[in-house]
Amino acid sequence: MNLQKIDTCLNADSVEFCPYEGLQQFLLCGTYKLEESTKLNSAECESSSELKEDLMKDKRSSTLCSSQKRNGGIILYKLIQDAVCRPSLDKCLSLDICGVLDIKWPNSPIENEAVFGLVNAEGYIQVLNLNPEDNSIETLAMCELSPSSLGLSLGWSAHKKLVTASDSHGNISIYQIDKEMSQVSKWKAHEYEAWITAFDHFNPDIVYTGGDDAKFKAWDVRDLSHPTFCSKRHSMGVCSIQSHPVNEHIVATGSYDENLIIWDNRQWKEPLDSIALGGGIWRIKWDPFFGTSILTATMYNGAHIIDCREIGKNTLSISVEYQDHNLAYGADWCRLKTEGKTAIVSTCSFYDHSLHLWKWNFE
């Protein structure tokens, strides 16, 4: 059931509900817009536009033109729900940064602060803090990923104060977050764009990456000379990865090849299960309540919720398909408790710059 549709003004590409107890009503939306009126220096620069479209017109070009202007930022919303009115989002703050391509909250606060991270179109990773008392946001630290690159994704360790980030040159960087942010590792993980990176939820030494070279890799941060696992099961770029929130051995991946694949990290040779969704799978979000469903942002085919209750039995199925998107890049579950088995979900659509709030009932 659709609850609300909001115009974000600039193109919306990421939505992330805060997971912290007492702050789960807050949602961040990232926006990104390439100013098409900007004059470009060369035909090579002409090959760039937004996100996937931005980089795929000429995948082999990693030269970004200084004349290109990528606007965007983050918008903070607060979920309002009571016994009388249906749930809705109120805008609290809009912060101009530059184009934001990914936002992630750690699983828990850092030093009792409501910290989150983002990567942007100028090739930087930023760590910021939300002050819920006045709904303000301040930047705590910022580091450049790679010169002349775009920051594409980031993911937090569930066990250590570490964050991993990927960029458009195929590099992966890991940073330690203390009073300051310091780089502890950096390596070339993929030949082309490294679309996605994520820590294993249970093993803090394992980092997963996916690239435009169609490779899904696992790395042990104690020895980054080679991946511990590399698969080309996907036929196109791997752009989403997430560990299961409860089962320590289950990992899900999504790709531009439109397939969602479920893996067992004890036996990588053959996937446990898969399903075709009819669109590139830019985001994967396991439900945080039962771990029995996956929410996806399925690019040109809207958003989906997948029934994963019986993984490995070839029974993955689509529970719901939400089509009111022209290019779905962001998706997340709200962790606030609701009546019964109702979940509140937010997704966003790129070219029509819209943020959606909807609800779904677990069977």
C-alpha positions as CSV (number, residue, x, y, z in Angstrom):
1,M,0.0,0.0,0.0
2,N,1.4,3.4,-1.0
3,L,1.5,5.8,1.8
4,Q,3.3,8.9,0.4
5,K,5.2,10.1,-2.6
6,I,7.6,13.1,-2.2
7,D,9.3,15.2,-4.8
8,T,13.0,15.3,-3.8
9,C,13.7,18.0,-6.5
10,L,17.1,16.4,-7.5
11,N,17.4,12.8,-8.6
12,A,17.1,10.4,-5.7
13,D,19.4,7.4,-5.6
14,S,19.6,6.2,-2.0
15,V,17.4,5.9,1.1
16,E,18.5,4.7,4.5
17,F,16.5,4.4,7.7
18,C,18.4,4.9,10.9
19,P,18.8,1.6,12.8
20,Y,19.6,3.0,16.2
21,E,17.2,2.5,19.0
22,G,15.2,5.6,19.7
23,L,16.2,7.1,16.3
24,Q,14.5,4.7,13.9
25,Q,12.1,7.3,12.8
26,F,14.8,9.2,10.9
27,L,15.5,8.6,7.2
28,L,18.2,9.9,4.9
29,C,17.8,10.3,1.2
30,G,20.7,10.9,-1.1
31,T,20.4,12.9,-4.3
32,Y,22.6,13.4,-7.4
33,K,22.2,15.5,-10.5
34,L,24.7,16.1,-13.4
35,E,24.2,19.5,-14.8
36,E,23.7,18.7,-18.4
37,S,24.0,22.3,-19.5
38,T,27.7,22.3,-18.4
39,K,30.1,22.4,-21.4
40,L,32.3,19.4,-21.6
41,N,36.0,19.4,-22.7
42,S,36.0,16.4,-24.9
43,A,34.1,13.5,-26.4
44,E,35.5,11.3,-23.7
45,C,33.8,13.6,-21.1
46,E,30.6,13.6,-23.1
47,S,30.3,9.9,-22.2
48,S,29.3,10.7,-18.6
49,S,25.8,11.0,-17.2
50,E,24.1,9.9,-14.0
51,L,25.2,6.8,-11.9
52,K,25.1,3.7,-14.1
53,E,24.1,5.8,-17.1
54,D,26.9,8.2,-16.2
55,L,29.6,5.6,-16.4
56,M,28.4,2.9,-18.7
57,K,28.2,5.0,-21.9
58,D,32.0,4.7,-21.9
59,K,33.0,2.2,-19.3
60,R,36.6,2.3,-20.2
61,S,36.9,6.1,-19.5
62,S,37.9,7.0,-16.0
63,T,38.7,10.6,-16.7
64,L,36.3,13.0,-15.1
65,C,36.1,16.5,-16.5
66,S,36.6,19.4,-14.1
67,S,33.9,21.3,-16.1
68,Q,31.2,18.8,-15.0
69,K,29.1,19.8,-12.1
70,R,27.4,17.1,-10.0
71,N,24.9,18.7,-7.6
72,G,23.2,16.8,-4.8
73,G,23.3,16.2,-1.1
74,I,21.2,14.6,1.6
75,I,17.7,15.2,2.9
76,L,16.7,14.2,6.4
77,Y,13.1,13.1,7.0
78,K,11.3,12.1,10.2
79,L,8.6,9.4,10.1
80,I,5.4,10.5,11.8
81,Q,2.9,7.9,12.8
82,D,0.0,7.8,15.3
83,A,-3.3,6.1,15.9
84,V,-5.2,8.7,13.8
85,C,-3.1,9.4,10.7
86,R,-1.3,7.0,8.4
87,P,2.5,7.1,8.5
88,S,4.1,10.0,6.6
89,L,7.5,11.6,6.3
90,D,8.2,15.2,7.3
91,K,11.3,16.9,5.9
92,C,13.7,18.2,8.6
93,L,16.8,19.3,6.7
94,S,18.3,19.5,3.3
95,L,22.1,19.6,3.1
96,D,23.9,20.4,-0.1
97,I,27.2,18.5,-0.5
98,C,27.6,17.4,-4.1
99,G,26.2,14.3,-5.8
100,V,25.7,11.5,-3.2
101,L,25.9,8.0,-4.5
102,D,25.5,5.9,-1.3
103,I,24.7,6.4,2.4
104,K,25.1,3.8,5.1
105,W,24.5,3.8,8.9
106,P,26.6,1.5,11.1
107,N,24.6,-1.2,12.9
108,S,25.1,0.7,16.2
109,P,26.2,4.2,17.3
110,I,29.9,5.0,17.5
111,E,31.0,6.6,20.8
112,N,27.3,7.1,21.5
113,E,26.9,9.3,18.4
114,A,24.4,8.9,15.6
115,V,27.1,8.5,13.0
116,F,26.6,7.7,9.3
117,G,28.7,7.7,6.2
118,L,28.4,8.6,2.6
119,V,30.4,8.6,-0.7
120,N,30.1,11.4,-3.2
121,A,30.6,12.3,-6.8
122,E,33.8,14.1,-6.0
123,G,35.5,10.9,-4.9
124,Y,35.3,11.4,-1.2
125,I,34.0,9.4,1.8
126,Q,32.5,11.4,4.5
127,V,31.5,10.5,8.1
128,L,28.8,12.7,9.6
129,N,26.8,12.9,12.8
130,L,23.1,13.5,13.3
131,N,22.0,15.5,16.3
132,P,18.4,14.3,16.9
133,E,17.7,17.1,19.4
134,D,17.8,19.8,16.7
135,N,17.8,17.6,13.6
136,S,21.2,19.0,12.5
137,I,24.0,17.2,10.7
138,E,27.7,17.9,11.0
139,T,30.7,16.5,9.1
140,L,33.2,14.7,11.4
141,A,35.8,13.6,8.8
142,M,36.4,13.3,5.1
143,C,39.0,11.5,3.0
144,E,39.6,11.3,-0.8
145,L,39.2,7.7,-2.1
146,S,41.1,8.1,-5.4
147,P,42.0,11.2,-7.5
148,S,39.5,11.9,-10.3
149,S,37.1,9.2,-9.2
150,L,33.5,8.9,-8.1
151,G,32.7,7.3,-4.7
152,L,30.3,4.5,-5.5
153,S,29.5,2.6,-2.3
154,L,30.4,2.0,1.3
155,G,29.7,-0.5,4.0
156,W,30.3,-0.7,7.8
157,S,31.8,-3.5,9.8
158,A,29.4,-4.9,12.4
159,H,32.2,-5.6,14.9
160,K,34.9,-2.9,14.5
161,K,35.0,0.8,13.8
162,L,35.8,0.1,10.2
163,V,34.2,1.2,6.9
164,T,34.9,0.0,3.4
165,A,34.4,2.2,0.3
166,S,34.6,1.6,-3.4
167,D,35.3,3.9,-6.3
168,S,34.9,4.2,-10.1
169,H,38.6,3.2,-10.7
170,G,37.9,-0.3,-9.2
171,N,39.6,0.5,-5.9
172,I,38.5,-0.5,-2.4
173,S,39.6,1.4,0.7
174,I,39.1,0.6,4.3
175,Y,39.1,3.3,7.0
176,Q,39.4,3.1,10.8
177,I,37.0,5.5,12.5
178,D,38.2,6.8,15.9
179,K,38.5,10.5,16.8
180,E,39.7,10.8,13.2
181,M,39.4,8.8,10.0
182,S,42.5,7.0,8.8
183,Q,43.0,4.7,5.9
184,V,44.2,1.2,6.8
185,S,44.0,-0.6,3.4
186,K,43.6,0.2,-0.2
187,W,43.8,-2.1,-3.2
188,K,42.7,-2.6,-6.8
189,A,39.8,-5.1,-6.6
190,H,38.3,-4.8,-10.0
191,E,39.4,-3.9,-13.5
192,Y,36.6,-1.4,-14.0
193,E,34.1,0.3,-11.6
194,A,33.8,-1.3,-8.2
195,W,30.1,-0.8,-7.8
196,I,29.6,-2.3,-4.4
197,T,31.6,-3.3,-1.3
198,A,30.4,-4.7,2.1
199,F,31.8,-6.3,5.2
200,D,30.6,-9.8,6.1
201,H,28.1,-9.3,8.9
202,F,29.6,-12.0,11.1
203,N,33.3,-12.2,10.1
204,P,35.0,-8.8,10.5
205,D,38.0,-10.0,8.4
206,I,36.0,-10.6,5.2
207,V,35.0,-7.9,2.7
208,Y,32.9,-8.6,-0.3
209,T,33.2,-6.6,-3.6
210,G,31.4,-6.5,-6.9
211,G,32.5,-4.8,-10.1
212,D,31.6,-3.9,-13.6
213,D,33.9,-6.8,-14.7
214,A,31.0,-9.1,-13.6
215,K,33.0,-10.5,-10.8
216,F,31.9,-11.1,-7.2
217,K,34.8,-11.4,-4.8
218,A,35.6,-12.1,-1.2
219,W,38.7,-10.7,0.4
220,D,40.5,-11.4,3.7
221,V,41.7,-8.1,5.0
222,R,44.7,-9.8,6.6
223,D,46.1,-10.7,3.2
224,L,44.8,-8.6,0.3
225,S,47.3,-10.0,-2.3
226,H,44.5,-12.1,-3.8
227,P,40.8,-12.7,-3.2
228,T,39.8,-15.8,-1.2
229,F,36.9,-16.3,-3.7
230,C,36.0,-15.0,-7.2
231,S,32.9,-15.8,-9.2
232,K,31.7,-14.9,-12.6
233,R,28.3,-16.5,-12.1
234,H,26.7,-13.1,-12.9
235,S,27.0,-12.2,-16.6
236,M,27.0,-8.5,-16.1
237,G,28.3,-6.0,-13.4
238,V,27.7,-7.0,-9.8
239,C,26.2,-4.0,-8.1
240,S,24.6,-5.2,-4.8
241,I,25.8,-7.4,-2.0
242,Q,24.5,-8.0,1.6
243,S,25.1,-10.7,4.2
244,H,22.1,-12.3,5.9
245,P,21.3,-10.6,9.3
246,V,20.8,-13.9,11.1
247,N,22.3,-16.8,9.2
248,E,26.1,-16.3,9.3
249,H,26.7,-18.3,6.1
250,I,24.2,-16.7,3.7
251,V,25.1,-13.8,1.3
252,A,22.9,-12.3,-1.5
253,T,24.2,-10.6,-4.6
254,G,22.4,-8.6,-7.4
255,S,23.6,-7.6,-10.8
256,Y,22.7,-5.7,-14.0
257,D,22.0,-9.2,-15.4
258,E,18.7,-8.9,-13.5
259,N,19.4,-12.0,-11.3
260,L,19.3,-12.1,-7.5
261,I,21.6,-14.9,-6.3
262,I,21.8,-16.5,-2.8
263,W,25.1,-18.0,-1.7
264,D,26.5,-20.2,1.1
265,N,29.9,-18.8,2.1
266,R,31.0,-22.3,3.2
267,Q,30.6,-23.6,-0.3
268,W,31.0,-21.0,-3.1
269,K,31.1,-23.4,-6.0
270,E,27.4,-23.4,-6.7
271,P,24.8,-20.8,-5.6
272,L,22.0,-22.0,-3.3
273,D,19.2,-20.2,-5.2
274,S,18.4,-17.5,-7.7
275,I,15.6,-15.6,-9.2
276,A,15.3,-13.2,-12.2
277,L,13.6,-9.9,-11.4
278,G,13.4,-8.3,-14.9
279,G,15.6,-5.3,-14.0
280,G,19.1,-4.6,-12.7
281,I,19.3,-5.1,-9.0
282,W,21.0,-2.0,-7.6
283,R,20.1,-2.5,-3.9
284,I,19.6,-5.6,-1.7
285,K,18.1,-5.3,1.8
286,W,17.4,-8.3,3.9
287,D,14.4,-7.6,6.2
288,P,15.8,-6.9,9.7
289,F,12.9,-8.6,11.5
290,F,12.9,-12.2,10.4
291,G,15.5,-12.5,7.6
292,T,13.0,-14.2,5.4
293,S,12.5,-11.5,2.8
294,I,14.7,-9.4,0.6
295,L,13.8,-5.9,-0.6
296,T,15.4,-4.8,-3.9
297,A,15.7,-1.6,-5.9
298,T,15.3,-3.1,-9.3
299,M,16.2,-0.2,-11.5
300,Y,13.9,-0.1,-14.6
301,N,11.5,-2.6,-13.1
302,G,10.6,-0.9,-9.8
303,A,11.0,-2.4,-6.4
304,H,10.4,-6.0,-5.2
305,I,10.1,-8.0,-2.0
306,I,11.3,-11.6,-2.4
307,D,10.1,-14.5,-0.3
308,C,13.3,-16.3,0.9
309,R,11.8,-18.5,3.6
310,E,13.0,-21.7,2.0
311,I,16.4,-20.9,0.5
312,G,18.0,-23.8,-1.4
313,K,14.7,-25.4,-2.5
314,N,14.4,-23.4,-5.7
315,T,11.3,-21.6,-4.2
316,L,12.4,-18.0,-4.3
317,S,9.3,-16.0,-5.3
318,I,8.1,-12.4,-5.7
319,S,5.9,-11.4,-2.8
320,V,5.2,-7.9,-4.0
321,E,6.2,-5.8,-7.0
322,Y,6.0,-2.0,-6.6
323,Q,6.1,-0.3,-10.0
324,D,5.7,3.4,-9.5
325,H,9.4,4.1,-10.3
326,N,11.1,5.0,-13.5
327,L,14.5,4.1,-12.2
328,A,14.7,2.6,-8.7
329,Y,18.1,3.0,-7.0
330,G,17.3,3.1,-3.3
331,A,15.4,0.9,-0.9
332,D,15.2,0.3,2.8
333,W,13.1,-1.1,5.7
334,C,12.0,1.0,8.6
335,R,12.9,-0.8,11.9
336,L,10.1,0.9,14.0
337,K,7.7,-1.6,15.4
338,T,4.2,-1.7,13.8
339,E,1.0,-3.5,14.5
340,G,1.0,-7.2,13.5
341,K,3.4,-8.1,10.8
342,T,3.3,-4.9,8.9
343,A,6.5,-3.4,7.6
344,I,7.1,0.2,6.5
345,V,9.4,0.5,3.4
346,S,10.9,3.4,1.6
347,T,12.2,3.4,-2.0
348,C,13.3,6.1,-4.4
349,S,13.1,6.8,-8.1
350,F,15.9,8.6,-10.0
351,Y,14.7,10.5,-13.0
352,D,11.4,11.6,-11.6
353,H,13.2,12.6,-8.3
354,S,10.7,10.9,-6.0
355,L,10.8,9.3,-2.6
356,H,8.2,6.7,-1.8
357,L,6.8,5.5,1.5
358,W,4.8,2.3,1.5
359,K,3.8,-0.6,3.7
360,W,3.7,-4.4,3.3
361,N,2.3,-7.2,5.4
362,F,4.4,-10.3,6.1
363,E,2.4,-13.4,5.5
